[in-house]
Amino acid sequence: MSYYKSNDYYYNVIRKNIKKYRKEKHFTQQRLAEEADLSVDYICEIESLKKNKSFSIVTLGRIADVLEVDIKEFFTK
């Protein structure tokens, strides 16, 4: 019996939080991408629950910095 949640669960928590904080700051995906030095397509993929796209801690750090949130907030359910 496994006590671990699926990989999708963890990625989806982070994806939802990135989108939530982006919208709270009234940022478009375009603006977040530009300020985090990432592509718009990559931001779209990160926020999409349909894609199984992984992302690095460095990417999360850049996004957190731009959105001015503590990175740990991305992991809060």
N, CA, C and O atoms as a CHARMM CRD file, in Angstrom:
* protein
*
  308
    1    1 MET  N      0.84200  -1.19000   0.00000 PROA 1      0.00000
    2    1 MET  CA     0.00000   0.00000   0.00000 PROA 1      0.00000
    3    1 MET  C      0.88700   1.25300   0.00000 PROA 1      0.00000
    4    1 MET  O      1.78500   1.39000   0.83000 PROA 1      0.00000
    5    2 SER  N      0.62400   2.14400  -0.92600 PROA 2      0.00000
    6    2 SER  CA     1.42900   3.35400  -1.06100 PROA 2      0.00000
    7    2 SER  C      0.82600   4.50300  -0.26700 PROA 2      0.00000
    8    2 SER  O     -0.38400   4.72600  -0.28300 PROA 2      0.00000
    9    3 TYR  N      1.69800   5.22700   0.42800 PROA 3      0.00000
   10    3 TYR  CA     1.26000   6.39300   1.19200 PROA 3      0.00000
   11    3 TYR  C      1.53600   7.68300   0.43400 PROA 3      0.00000
   12    3 TYR  O      1.28700   8.77400   0.94800 PROA 3      0.00000
   13    4 TYR  N      2.04300   7.56300  -0.76900 PROA 4      0.00000
   14    4 TYR  CA     2.39300   8.72800  -1.55800 PROA 4      0.00000
   15    4 TYR  C      1.26100   9.10000  -2.49500 PROA 4      0.00000
   16    4 TYR  O      0.55800   8.24100  -3.02800 PROA 4      0.00000
   17    5 LYS  N      1.10300  10.38500  -2.68000 PROA 5      0.00000
   18    5 LYS  CA     0.15000  10.86500  -3.67500 PROA 5      0.00000
   19    5 LYS  C      0.83700  10.82100  -5.04100 PROA 5      0.00000
   20    5 LYS  O      2.06200  10.73300  -5.12500 PROA 5      0.00000
   21    6 SER  N      0.05500  10.88300  -6.08500 PROA 6      0.00000
   22    6 SER  CA     0.61900  10.82800  -7.43300 PROA 6      0.00000
   23    6 SER  C      1.43800  12.08300  -7.73100 PROA 6      0.00000
   24    6 SER  O      1.26300  13.12500  -7.10000 PROA 6      0.00000
   25    7 ASN  N      2.32100  11.95700  -8.69500 PROA 7      0.00000
   26    7 ASN  CA     3.10900  13.11500  -9.13100 PROA 7      0.00000
   27    7 ASN  C      2.18500  14.23100  -9.60400 PROA 7      0.00000
   28    7 ASN  O      2.42700  15.40700  -9.33000 PROA 7      0.00000
   29    8 ASP  N      1.13100  13.85600 -10.31200 PROA 8      0.00000
   30    8 ASP  CA     0.18300  14.85400 -10.80900 PROA 8      0.00000
   31    8 ASP  C     -0.40000  15.67900  -9.67400 PROA 8      0.00000
   32    8 ASP  O     -0.59800  16.88400  -9.82700 PROA 8      0.00000
   33    9 TYR  N     -0.67500  15.05800  -8.55300 PROA 9      0.00000
   34    9 TYR  CA    -1.24800  15.77900  -7.41300 PROA 9      0.00000
   35    9 TYR  C     -0.35300  16.94700  -7.02100 PROA 9      0.00000
   36    9 TYR  O     -0.82200  18.07800  -6.89700 PROA 9      0.00000
   37   10 TYR  N      0.92200  16.67600  -6.82800 PROA 10     0.00000
   38   10 TYR  CA     1.85400  17.72300  -6.38800 PROA 10     0.00000
   39   10 TYR  C      2.02300  18.81700  -7.43900 PROA 10     0.00000
   40   10 TYR  O      2.01300  20.00400  -7.11500 PROA 10     0.00000
   41   11 TYR  N      2.17500  18.41500  -8.68500 PROA 11     0.00000
   42   11 TYR  CA     2.29900  19.42000  -9.74600 PROA 11     0.00000
   43   11 TYR  C      1.02600  20.26000  -9.85600 PROA 11     0.00000
   44   11 TYR  O      1.10000  21.46800 -10.08300 PROA 11     0.00000
   45   12 ASN  N     -0.12300  19.63800  -9.70100 PROA 12     0.00000
   46   12 ASN  CA    -1.37800  20.37900  -9.82800 PROA 12     0.00000
   47   12 ASN  C     -1.58200  21.37600  -8.70200 PROA 12     0.00000
   48   12 ASN  O     -2.13700  22.45000  -8.93200 PROA 12     0.00000
   49   13 VAL  N     -1.14800  21.05100  -7.49400 PROA 13     0.00000
   50   13 VAL  CA    -1.21700  22.01500  -6.38900 PROA 13     0.00000
   51   13 VAL  C     -0.38500  23.24600  -6.73900 PROA 13     0.00000
   52   13 VAL  O     -0.83700  24.37700  -6.56400 PROA 13     0.00000
   53   14 ILE  N      0.81100  23.02500  -7.22500 PROA 14     0.00000
   54   14 ILE  CA     1.69900  24.13100  -7.58300 PROA 14     0.00000
   55   14 ILE  C      1.11800  24.92400  -8.74400 PROA 14     0.00000
   56   14 ILE  O      1.10400  26.15400  -8.70900 PROA 14     0.00000
   57   15 ARG  N      0.64100  24.23500  -9.76800 PROA 15     0.00000
   58   15 ARG  CA     0.05600  24.92100 -10.93700 PROA 15     0.00000
   59   15 ARG  C     -1.08700  25.84000 -10.52400 PROA 15     0.00000
   60   15 ARG  O     -1.14100  26.99900 -10.93400 PROA 15     0.00000
   61   16 LYS  N     -1.99300  25.31800  -9.71600 PROA 16     0.00000
   62   16 LYS  CA    -3.14700  26.11400  -9.28500 PROA 16     0.00000
   63   16 LYS  C     -2.70300  27.33600  -8.49000 PROA 16     0.00000
   64   16 LYS  O     -3.27800  28.41500  -8.64000 PROA 16     0.00000
   65   17 ASN  N     -1.69600  27.17700  -7.65500 PROA 17     0.00000
   66   17 ASN  CA    -1.22500  28.30500  -6.85900 PROA 17     0.00000
   67   17 ASN  C     -0.51900  29.35500  -7.69700 PROA 17     0.00000
   68   17 ASN  O     -0.68300  30.55100  -7.45300 PROA 17     0.00000
   69   18 ILE  N      0.25100  28.93700  -8.66500 PROA 18     0.00000
   70   18 ILE  CA     0.89000  29.91300  -9.55800 PROA 18     0.00000
   71   18 ILE  C     -0.18100  30.74600 -10.24600 PROA 18     0.00000
   72   18 ILE  O     -0.09500  31.97300 -10.28500 PROA 18     0.00000
   73   19 LYS  N     -1.17600  30.08100 -10.78000 PROA 19     0.00000
   74   19 LYS  CA    -2.25900  30.79400 -11.46700 PROA 19     0.00000
   75   19 LYS  C     -3.00800  31.71800 -10.50800 PROA 19     0.00000
   76   19 LYS  O     -3.33800  32.84900 -10.86500 PROA 19     0.00000
   77   20 LYS  N     -3.27600  31.24300  -9.30400 PROA 20     0.00000
   78   20 LYS  CA    -3.98500  32.04500  -8.30000 PROA 20     0.00000
   79   20 LYS  C     -3.21700  33.32900  -7.98000 PROA 20     0.00000
   80   20 LYS  O     -3.78200  34.42300  -8.00300 PROA 20     0.00000
   81   21 TYR  N     -1.92300  33.18300  -7.68300 PROA 21     0.00000
   82   21 TYR  CA    -1.12900  34.36400  -7.32800 PROA 21     0.00000
   83   21 TYR  C     -0.92100  35.28400  -8.52800 PROA 21     0.00000
   84   21 TYR  O     -0.85900  36.50300  -8.36700 PROA 21     0.00000
   85   22 ARG  N     -0.81400  34.72300  -9.71600 PROA 22     0.00000
   86   22 ARG  CA    -0.68000  35.55000 -10.91700 PROA 22     0.00000
   87   22 ARG  C     -1.92300  36.41000 -11.10200 PROA 22     0.00000
   88   22 ARG  O     -1.82500  37.60200 -11.39200 PROA 22     0.00000
   89   23 LYS  N     -3.08500  35.80100 -10.93300 PROA 23     0.00000
   90   23 LYS  CA    -4.33400  36.54700 -11.09800 PROA 23     0.00000
   91   23 LYS  C     -4.52500  37.57600  -9.98200 PROA 23     0.00000
   92   23 LYS  O     -5.03100  38.67100 -10.22900 PROA 23     0.00000
   93   24 GLU  N     -4.12400  37.23200  -8.76500 PROA 24     0.00000
   94   24 GLU  CA    -4.22000  38.19900  -7.65800 PROA 24     0.00000
   95   24 GLU  C     -3.39000  39.44800  -7.93800 PROA 24     0.00000
   96   24 GLU  O     -3.76900  40.54900  -7.54000 PROA 24     0.00000
   97   25 LYS  N     -2.26000  39.27800  -8.62200 PROA 25     0.00000
   98   25 LYS  CA    -1.40100  40.42100  -8.98500 PROA 25     0.00000
   99   25 LYS  C     -1.86300  41.09500 -10.26700 PROA 25     0.00000
  100   25 LYS  O     -1.27200  42.08500 -10.70000 PROA 25     0.00000
  101   26 HSD  N     -2.92100  40.56200 -10.87700 PROA 26     0.00000
  102   26 HSD  CA    -3.45200  41.08700 -12.14000 PROA 26     0.00000
  103   26 HSD  C     -2.40700  41.02700 -13.24600 PROA 26     0.00000
  104   26 HSD  O     -2.30800  41.93200 -14.07500 PROA 26     0.00000
  105   27 PHE  N     -1.62400  39.94200 -13.24700 PROA 27     0.00000
  106   27 PHE  CA    -0.63000  39.70800 -14.28900 PROA 27     0.00000
  107   27 PHE  C     -1.23600  38.80500 -15.35800 PROA 27     0.00000
  108   27 PHE  O     -1.95200  37.85300 -15.04700 PROA 27     0.00000
  109   28 THR  N     -0.95000  39.10300 -16.58600 PROA 28     0.00000
  110   28 THR  CA    -1.26600  38.17600 -17.67500 PROA 28     0.00000
  111   28 THR  C     -0.15300  37.12700 -17.71000 PROA 28     0.00000
  112   28 THR  O      0.89500  37.29100 -17.08400 PROA 28     0.00000
  113   29 GLN  N     -0.39900  36.06400 -18.44400 PROA 29     0.00000
  114   29 GLN  CA     0.66800  35.08300 -18.63500 PROA 29     0.00000
  115   29 GLN  C      1.83900  35.71500 -19.37100 PROA 29     0.00000
  116   29 GLN  O      2.99800  35.39500 -19.10800 PROA 29     0.00000
  117   30 GLN  N      1.52700  36.60700 -20.28500 PROA 30     0.00000
  118   30 GLN  CA     2.56900  37.31600 -21.04100 PROA 30     0.00000
  119   30 GLN  C      3.47800  38.11600 -20.10700 PROA 30     0.00000
  120   30 GLN  O      4.70300  38.03900 -20.20300 PROA 30     0.00000
  121   31 ARG  N      2.87200  38.87500 -19.21300 PROA 31     0.00000
  122   31 ARG  CA     3.67200  39.71300 -18.30500 PROA 31     0.00000
  123   31 ARG  C      4.51500  38.84400 -17.37400 PROA 31     0.00000
  124   31 ARG  O      5.69300  39.12900 -17.15800 PROA 31     0.00000
  125   32 LEU  N      3.92000  37.79100 -16.82400 PROA 32     0.00000
  126   32 LEU  CA     4.68300  36.89800 -15.94800 PROA 32     0.00000
  127   32 LEU  C      5.85200  36.29300 -16.69900 PROA 32     0.00000
  128   32 LEU  O      6.96400  36.22800 -16.17500 PROA 32     0.00000
  129   33 ALA  N      5.60900  35.85200 -17.91700 PROA 33     0.00000
  130   33 ALA  CA     6.67100  35.25300 -18.72500 PROA 33     0.00000
  131   33 ALA  C      7.80300  36.25000 -18.95900 PROA 33     0.00000
  132   33 ALA  O      8.97500  35.91700 -18.78400 PROA 33     0.00000
  133   34 GLU  N      7.45500  37.45400 -19.34900 PROA 34     0.00000
  134   34 GLU  CA     8.47800  38.47500 -19.62000 PROA 34     0.00000
  135   34 GLU  C      9.29900  38.78000 -18.37500 PROA 34     0.00000
  136   34 GLU  O     10.52700  38.82800 -18.43300 PROA 34     0.00000
  137   35 GLU  N      8.62000  38.98600 -17.24900 PROA 35     0.00000
  138   35 GLU  CA     9.33700  39.37900 -16.03400 PROA 35     0.00000
  139   35 GLU  C     10.14500  38.24000 -15.42100 PROA 35     0.00000
  140   35 GLU  O     11.13300  38.48100 -14.72900 PROA 35     0.00000
  141   36 ALA  N      9.72800  36.99900 -15.67400 PROA 36     0.00000
  142   36 ALA  CA    10.45600  35.83800 -15.15100 PROA 36     0.00000
  143   36 ALA  C     11.47000  35.30400 -16.15800 PROA 36     0.00000
  144   36 ALA  O     12.16400  34.32400 -15.88600 PROA 36     0.00000
  145   37 ASP  N     11.55400  35.95100 -17.32100 PROA 37     0.00000
  146   37 ASP  CA    12.46000  35.53900 -18.39100 PROA 37     0.00000
  147   37 ASP  C     12.17800  34.09700 -18.83200 PROA 37     0.00000
  148   37 ASP  O     13.08100  33.27300 -18.97600 PROA 37     0.00000
  149   38 LEU  N     10.88000  33.83400 -19.03800 PROA 38     0.00000
  150   38 LEU  CA    10.41100  32.53600 -19.51400 PROA 38     0.00000
  151   38 LEU  C      9.52200  32.78400 -20.72500 PROA 38     0.00000
  152   38 LEU  O      9.08800  33.91300 -20.95600 PROA 38     0.00000
  153   39 SER  N      9.25100  31.75300 -21.49000 PROA 39     0.00000
  154   39 SER  CA     8.37300  31.94300 -22.64000 PROA 39     0.00000
  155   39 SER  C      6.90800  31.87800 -22.20000 PROA 39     0.00000
  156   39 SER  O      6.57300  31.24600 -21.19900 PROA 39     0.00000
  157   40 VAL  N      6.05800  32.53700 -22.96000 PROA 40     0.00000
  158   40 VAL  CA     4.62400  32.49300 -22.68600 PROA 40     0.00000
  159   40 VAL  C      4.12100  31.06400 -22.80400 PROA 40     0.00000
  160   40 VAL  O      3.30500  30.62000 -21.99600 PROA 40     0.00000
  161   41 ASP  N      4.60200  30.34800 -23.80200 PROA 41     0.00000
  162   41 ASP  CA     4.19100  28.95400 -23.97500 PROA 41     0.00000
  163   41 ASP  C      4.53000  28.12400 -22.74100 PROA 41     0.00000
  164   41 ASP  O      3.75200  27.26100 -22.33600 PROA 41     0.00000
  165   42 TYR  N      5.67400  28.38200 -22.15200 PROA 42     0.00000
  166   42 TYR  CA     6.08900  27.62800 -20.96700 PROA 42     0.00000
  167   42 TYR  C      5.18200  27.95500 -19.77600 PROA 42     0.00000
  168   42 TYR  O      4.80300  27.05600 -19.02400 PROA 42     0.00000
  169   43 ILE  N      4.83600  29.21900 -19.60100 PROA 43     0.00000
  170   43 ILE  CA     3.90900  29.60200 -18.52600 PROA 43     0.00000
  171   43 ILE  C      2.55900  28.93000 -18.75600 PROA 43     0.00000
  172   43 ILE  O      1.95200  28.42000 -17.81400 PROA 43     0.00000
  173   44 CYS  N      2.09200  28.92800 -19.98400 PROA 44     0.00000
  174   44 CYS  CA     0.82400  28.25400 -20.31300 PROA 44     0.00000
  175   44 CYS  C      0.88800  26.77200 -19.96500 PROA 44     0.00000
  176   44 CYS  O     -0.05800  26.22200 -19.40100 PROA 44     0.00000
  177   45 GLU  N      1.99700  26.12700 -20.29800 PROA 45     0.00000
  178   45 GLU  CA     2.15500  24.70300 -19.99900 PROA 45     0.00000
  179   45 GLU  C      2.20400  24.45700 -18.49500 PROA 45     0.00000
  180   45 GLU  O      1.61500  23.49500 -18.00200 PROA 45     0.00000
  181   46 ILE  N      2.89700  25.31300 -17.77100 PROA 46     0.00000
  182   46 ILE  CA     2.97800  25.15600 -16.32300 PROA 46     0.00000
  183   46 ILE  C      1.59200  25.25700 -15.70100 PROA 46     0.00000
  184   46 ILE  O      1.24800  24.46200 -14.82700 PROA 46     0.00000
  185   47 GLU  N      0.80000  26.21500 -16.13700 PROA 47     0.00000
  186   47 GLU  CA    -0.52600  26.42400 -15.54800 PROA 47     0.00000
  187   47 GLU  C     -1.56500  25.41500 -16.03700 PROA 47     0.00000
  188   47 GLU  O     -2.61200  25.26100 -15.40800 PROA 47     0.00000
  189   48 SER  N     -1.29900  24.73500 -17.13200 PROA 48     0.00000
  190   48 SER  CA    -2.26600  23.80200 -17.70200 PROA 48     0.00000
  191   48 SER  C     -2.32000  22.50400 -16.89700 PROA 48     0.00000
  192   48 SER  O     -1.29400  21.86600 -16.66100 PROA 48     0.00000
  193   49 LEU  N     -3.51400  22.12600 -16.48600 PROA 49     0.00000
  194   49 LEU  CA    -3.69000  20.86500 -15.77100 PROA 49     0.00000
  195   49 LEU  C     -3.70500  19.68100 -16.73200 PROA 49     0.00000
  196   49 LEU  O     -3.64800  18.52900 -16.30100 PROA 49     0.00000
  197   50 LYS  N     -3.78100  19.95800 -18.02300 PROA 50     0.00000
  198   50 LYS  CA    -3.84800  18.89200 -19.02500 PROA 50     0.00000
  199   50 LYS  C     -2.47000  18.40000 -19.44000 PROA 50     0.00000
  200   50 LYS  O     -2.33100  17.29700 -19.96900 PROA 50     0.00000
  201   51 LYS  N     -1.46700  19.20600 -19.20300 PROA 51     0.00000
  202   51 LYS  CA    -0.11100  18.83100 -19.61100 PROA 51     0.00000
  203   51 LYS  C      0.63000  18.26900 -18.40200 PROA 51     0.00000
  204   51 LYS  O      0.48800  18.75800 -17.28100 PROA 51     0.00000
  205   52 ASN  N      1.40500  17.25200 -18.65200 PROA 52     0.00000
  206   52 ASN  CA     2.22400  16.68600 -17.58200 PROA 52     0.00000
  207   52 ASN  C      3.64300  17.21100 -17.75500 PROA 52     0.00000
  208   52 ASN  O      4.56600  16.45400 -18.05500 PROA 52     0.00000
  209   53 LYS  N      3.80200  18.50100 -17.56300 PROA 53     0.00000
  210   53 LYS  CA     5.08000  19.17200 -17.77700 PROA 53     0.00000
  211   53 LYS  C      5.73400  19.43400 -16.43000 PROA 53     0.00000
  212   53 LYS  O      5.13000  20.05000 -15.55200 PROA 53     0.00000
  213   54 SER  N      6.92600  18.98400 -16.26800 PROA 54     0.00000
  214   54 SER  CA     7.63400  19.26800 -15.02200 PROA 54     0.00000
  215   54 SER  C      8.34500  20.61100 -15.13700 PROA 54     0.00000
  216   54 SER  O      8.53400  21.14200 -16.23100 PROA 54     0.00000
  217   55 PHE  N      8.73000  21.13900 -13.99700 PROA 55     0.00000
  218   55 PHE  CA     9.44300  22.41200 -13.96600 PROA 55     0.00000
  219   55 PHE  C     10.41900  22.37800 -12.81300 PROA 55     0.00000
  220   55 PHE  O     10.24000  21.63400 -11.84900 PROA 55     0.00000
  221   56 SER  N     11.44500  23.18800 -12.92200 PROA 56     0.00000
  222   56 SER  CA    12.52500  23.15900 -11.93600 PROA 56     0.00000
  223   56 SER  C     12.24400  24.10300 -10.76700 PROA 56     0.00000
  224   56 SER  O     11.38100  24.97800 -10.83700 PROA 56     0.00000
  225   57 ILE  N     12.98800  23.89700  -9.71400 PROA 57     0.00000
  226   57 ILE  CA    12.89900  24.77000  -8.54600 PROA 57     0.00000
  227   57 ILE  C     13.36600  26.17700  -8.92000 PROA 57     0.00000
  228   57 ILE  O     12.88300  27.15600  -8.35100 PROA 57     0.00000
  229   58 VAL  N     14.28600  26.28900  -9.85300 PROA 58     0.00000
  230   58 VAL  CA    14.74200  27.60300 -10.30900 PROA 58     0.00000
  231   58 VAL  C     13.59500  28.34100 -10.99300 PROA 58     0.00000
  232   58 VAL  O     13.39900  29.53500 -10.76800 PROA 58     0.00000
  233   59 THR  N     12.84300  27.63200 -11.82300 PROA 59     0.00000
  234   59 THR  CA    11.68100  28.23300 -12.47700 PROA 59     0.00000
  235   59 THR  C     10.66900  28.69500 -11.43700 PROA 59     0.00000
  236   59 THR  O     10.14500  29.80500 -11.53000 PROA 59     0.00000
  237   60 LEU  N     10.39300  27.85700 -10.45400 PROA 60     0.00000
  238   60 LEU  CA     9.46500  28.25000  -9.38500 PROA 60     0.00000
  239   60 LEU  C      9.98400  29.46600  -8.63200 PROA 60     0.00000
  240   60 LEU  O      9.21200  30.35200  -8.26600 PROA 60     0.00000
  241   61 GLY  N     11.28000  29.51000  -8.40200 PROA 61     0.00000
  242   61 GLY  CA    11.87300  30.65600  -7.70800 PROA 61     0.00000
  243   61 GLY  C     11.71600  31.94500  -8.49300 PROA 61     0.00000
  244   61 GLY  O     11.39900  32.98900  -7.92200 PROA 61     0.00000
  245   62 ARG  N     11.93300  31.88000  -9.78800 PROA 62     0.00000
  246   62 ARG  CA    11.76000  33.07900 -10.63100 PROA 62     0.00000
  247   62 ARG  C     10.32000  33.57100 -10.58900 PROA 62     0.00000
  248   62 ARG  O     10.06300  34.76700 -10.45300 PROA 62     0.00000
  249   63 ILE  N      9.38700  32.63300 -10.70900 PROA 63     0.00000
  250   63 ILE  CA     7.97200  33.00100 -10.69900 PROA 63     0.00000
  251   63 ILE  C      7.58900  33.58600  -9.34500 PROA 63     0.00000
  252   63 ILE  O      6.88000  34.59000  -9.27900 PROA 63     0.00000
  253   64 ALA  N      8.05100  32.96400  -8.27400 PROA 64     0.00000
  254   64 ALA  CA     7.76100  33.47400  -6.92400 PROA 64     0.00000
  255   64 ALA  C      8.32000  34.88100  -6.74300 PROA 64     0.00000
  256   64 ALA  O      7.65000  35.74900  -6.18300 PROA 64     0.00000
  257   65 ASP  N      9.53300  35.10600  -7.21200 PROA 65     0.00000
  258   65 ASP  CA    10.14400  36.43700  -7.09300 PROA 65     0.00000
  259   65 ASP  C      9.32700  37.48400  -7.83200 PROA 65     0.00000
  260   65 ASP  O      9.06000  38.56200  -7.30000 PROA 65     0.00000
  261   66 VAL  N      8.93300  37.17000  -9.04800 PROA 66     0.00000
  262   66 VAL  CA     8.16400  38.11800  -9.85700 PROA 66     0.00000
  263   66 VAL  C      6.80700  38.40700  -9.20800 PROA 66     0.00000
  264   66 VAL  O      6.34800  39.54900  -9.19400 PROA 66     0.00000
  265   67 LEU  N      6.17700  37.36700  -8.67600 PROA 67     0.00000
  266   67 LEU  CA     4.85100  37.54800  -8.06300 PROA 67     0.00000
  267   67 LEU  C      4.93300  38.03700  -6.61500 PROA 67     0.00000
  268   67 LEU  O      3.91600  38.30000  -5.97300 PROA 67     0.00000
  269   68 GLU  N      6.16500  38.15200  -6.11900 PROA 68     0.00000
  270   68 GLU  CA     6.41700  38.62200  -4.75900 PROA 68     0.00000
  271   68 GLU  C      5.68600  37.77600  -3.71200 PROA 68     0.00000
  272   68 GLU  O      5.02100  38.29900  -2.81800 PROA 68     0.00000
  273   69 VAL  N      5.82900  36.45100  -3.85100 PROA 69     0.00000
  274   69 VAL  CA     5.29900  35.52100  -2.86500 PROA 69     0.00000
  275   69 VAL  C      6.42000  34.60900  -2.42000 PROA 69     0.00000
  276   69 VAL  O      7.37000  34.36700  -3.16400 PROA 69     0.00000
  277   70 ASP  N      6.30500  34.10300  -1.20400 PROA 70     0.00000
  278   70 ASP  CA     7.26500  33.12900  -0.71200 PROA 70     0.00000
  279   70 ASP  C      7.03300  31.82700  -1.47900 PROA 70     0.00000
  280   70 ASP  O      5.89700  31.37100  -1.60800 PROA 70     0.00000
  281   71 ILE  N      8.09600  31.24300  -1.97700 PROA 71     0.00000
  282   71 ILE  CA     7.99400  30.03600  -2.80200 PROA 71     0.00000
  283   71 ILE  C      7.20000  28.93400  -2.09900 PROA 71     0.00000
  284   71 ILE  O      6.54900  28.12800  -2.76200 PROA 71     0.00000
  285   72 LYS  N      7.24700  28.89100  -0.78300 PROA 72     0.00000
  286   72 LYS  CA     6.53000  27.83400  -0.05700 PROA 72     0.00000
  287   72 LYS  C      5.02100  27.93700  -0.25500 PROA 72     0.00000
  288   72 LYS  O      4.30500  26.95100  -0.08000 PROA 72     0.00000
  289   73 GLU  N      4.53500  29.11900  -0.61700 PROA 73     0.00000
  290   73 GLU  CA     3.09400  29.29500  -0.85000 PROA 73     0.00000
  291   73 GLU  C      2.60300  28.48200  -2.04300 PROA 73     0.00000
  292   73 GLU  O      1.42000  28.15000  -2.12400 PROA 73     0.00000
  293   74 PHE  N      3.50600  28.15900  -2.97100 PROA 74     0.00000
  294   74 PHE  CA     3.12800  27.35400  -4.12400 PROA 74     0.00000
  295   74 PHE  C      2.79000  25.91300  -3.73200 PROA 74     0.00000
  296   74 PHE  O      2.11100  25.20700  -4.47800 PROA 74     0.00000
  297   75 PHE  N      3.26100  25.48200  -2.56700 PROA 75     0.00000
  298   75 PHE  CA     3.07000  24.10200  -2.13400 PROA 75     0.00000
  299   75 PHE  C      1.89900  23.93300  -1.18000 PROA 75     0.00000
  300   75 PHE  O      1.62500  22.82200  -0.72400 PROA 75     0.00000
  301   76 THR  N      1.20900  25.01700  -0.87500 PROA 76     0.00000
  302   76 THR  CA     0.09900  24.98700   0.08100 PROA 76     0.00000
  303   76 THR  C     -1.19000  24.60100  -0.61200 PROA 76     0.00000
  304   76 THR  O     -1.57300  25.20900  -1.61200 PROA 76     0.00000
  305   77 LYS  N     -1.84400  23.61200  -0.09300 PROA 77     0.00000
  306   77 LYS  CA    -3.12300  23.15900  -0.66800 PROA 77     0.00000
  307   77 LYS  C     -4.22500  24.06300  -0.19400 PROA 77     0.00000
  308   77 LYS  O     -5.38500  23.86400  -0.55700 PROA 77     0.00000
